[in-house]
Amino acid sequence: MDFGIPGLRYQANYLTEQEQQELLRQVDAQLWLTELKRRVQHYGYKYDYRKRMIDYSMSLGHLPDWLTPIAQKVQRDGFLPVLADQVAVNEYFPGQGIGAHVDCEPCFGDTVVSISLGSSCVMDLRHVENKRHVPILLEPGSLLMLTGEARYRWTHGIIGRYDDICDGKTLKRGRRVSVTLRTVLIGVP
């Protein structure tokens, strides 16, 4: 699907229903952090949302065995040039969102990949200069890749609401979990 944003790729049905359910099962078996308005999990490195940074002390070790196959699949399928070494899992209930942002530029590599699980929702992308707005329906099991212009020149965010309008239809939101894969831009000390 072409949204007219260079560097954006959207792949519907990237994960099968069975793969989605297994990944959600694994996610739900882990400990959630509750320091934000939404629950989050970090793997590889913890990201400091307040300072907007990552440093050596934030290393959590290698990705866990249950996440490694997804990271390998994303790399093998050409969505990330190297194996992700940082994963953020975010949980959104109806009414929750995330402010418009560009993922930390000095922290993460040139490509950011996010996989949606659970409910669908609309993500809003806005060009940082001309404010052009492109809403994208993120369906369960879909993959969104941002690189180049899409990564650096467009913000992405999700408005906190209970339903979305897409193609004239109202879509009620349910619980959505995003699995975001990235590479960290700090060297070995």
N, C-alpha and C positions, 0 to 999 in steps of 0.2 A: 504494500500500500504506500503510495507516494503522498506525503504531506507538504511537499514543497520546501522542506528544510534540509539543506545539505548536511550530511553526516548523521541524519536520523534514520534508523531502521526499526521497523515494527514487524514482529513475527507473531501472528496469531497461532494459537495451538502449539506453541513451542514444546510444552510438556503435555503428555497425555493425562487424562483424568487420574489414572493410577499413579503416575509419577507425582502429580500434584498432591494427592492424598498422602502418599508416603512422605513427601517433603514436609507437609504440614504436620504430620504425626511426629516426625523428628524434631521440628521446630518447637512444637508444644511440649515435648519432653525436656526442654532446656529451661534454664533460668532466665527470666525476663528482668531487665533493668527498668526502673520506674521513675527515673529522675526527670523525664520529659512529660509532656501531656499525653504522650502515647508510649506504649511499651516497646522496648528495643532490645536487640541482642547484637553483640559485636564478636567477630571472629578474626583471627590473624592479628589485627591491631584494633585498639579501642580509639574511637574518634572523640575528641573533646568538642562538643557542640558550642560551649560557651566561649572557649578560646579560639575555636575554628582552626584546630591544628592537630597534628600527630607528631610524637617524637619517639625516640628509641624506647623510653620507659613504658610506652603504651603497647608494646608487643605482648600478645597473648599466646604466642606460639603458632604452630602450623594450623591450617584449617582442620577441623575435626573430620574423621573418616566419613561421616554421613554427608558432609558438604563437598568433599573432594570430587565425587563423580559429577556433580552439577558444574563445578568449576572447570573440570576437564572437558565436559560436553560443550560448554560455552566457548572454550578456547578451540577445541577441535572443529566446531562448526563455524569458526572464523569471526566470532563476535568480539573476542578479546585477543590481542596479538600474543600475549603471554598469560600464563596461569595466574588467576587472581590470587592475591595474598591478603585481601581484606574483604570481609563480607559484613554488611549491616542488614539486619532483619528488623523491619518495622511493622507494627500491628496498628491497623486503623479500624475503629468501629464507626458506625454511621454517626455523622456529625463531626468527626475528626478529620483533619487534613494536615498539610505541611505548607509553610510559607514558600513563596516563589524564591528560588535560589539557583545559583550555579555551584555545583559541587566544588569544594575547596581546591583551588588551582595549584597552590604549592604543595598540597598534600597528596593528590591522586593523579594518576597517569591520564593519558589523552582519551581514554575510552571508559565510559561508565555503562554498565549493563544492569537492568532491573527486570526481575521476573515477578509477575503478579499471581497471587494465589487467593482462593476464596472468592470474594465478590469482585464485580467490576466497579470501575469508577472512571470519571473523566479527569485527566491531567491537563492542565493548562500550560502551554508554552508561549512565552512572549519574547520577542526580539528585544535585546537590551537597549537598542538605539531608536528604532522606528516604532516600537511597541506593537508590531504586528502580532496578532493573537491566533493561535492554532490549538483548538481543543482536540484531545485524542482520547478515545475510549480504550482504556486498558482492560482487556478481558481476562478472565481466569486462565492461567496457563500461558499467557502471552509474554513475549520478551520485547523490551525496549532498549535500544542501543543509542547512546549519544556519543558522538566523536566530532572532532573538528568544529565547524561552525555551530552545530547543534549543542555541543558540549560547552563551548566558551561564549557564544554570542546570544544564547537563548536561556532565559530562566525557565525552570519547570516547578510546578507546585500543584497542590490539590486543595481546592476550597473545602472547608469543613461544612458539609451539608448532609442531608439525609437521603437525597436522591439526585439524580442527574437527568438532564434532558438530552437525548441523543436521537437524531433523525426523527424528531417530533414525538418520541416516546419517552415516558417517564420510567426511569430505572431505579428501583429502590436499592440503596446500598445495604450490604451486609458486612460482616467482618472481612477485611482484606489484609493480607500479609504480603509485603514486598521483600524480595531477597535481592539486594544490590551488591554486585560484584565489582571490585576495583583493584588497582595495583597502587601500592604506596610508593611515594617518591622520596624515601629517605634511604641512604646507603647503609651498609653494614658498618658499625662503629669500629 
